[in-house]
Amino acid sequence: MKPDRPVKDRRRSPRENDNLFKTMVGINVLGWFVFIAALIVFHDARPEFVSGVQAFWGVEGRKEWSRTLSMVLVALLCLCVVISITVLLMKRKRNRREKDHFGINGFVLMFTAVSSLVILYFEFN
């Protein structure tokens, strides 16, 4: 019995047409947007810089980290790590041939988020 429609050969079709590849790219972009959100939260959570002019005029700034924003920052960075691990696992499943390139931005996102979490851990302890 012959199938009604021809079977699609994934090896001959470009990877941009593969649904797993499209999902992987979308999740990767989401991970970078979460990292940008973490950078914005970091800017608001850190202690304020008080310049010499501000100190001379008696303008006070926050000298400690914001506790609630710091918890949000850690949560966003943990989410970045989870997203990057998910993307790396998806790439491992998708890239099986020798000429498939693995990509580096998943590793960069994971390394940056993990190193930020380590730095924050030592900052708070």
Secondary structure, 3 states (H helix, E strand, C coil): CCCCCCCCCCCCCCHHHCHHHHHHHHHHHHHHHHHHHHHHHHHHHCCCCCCHHHHHHCCCCCCCCCHHHHHHHHHHHHHHHHHHHHHHHHHHHHCCCCCCCCCCHHHHHHHHHHHHHHHHHHHHC
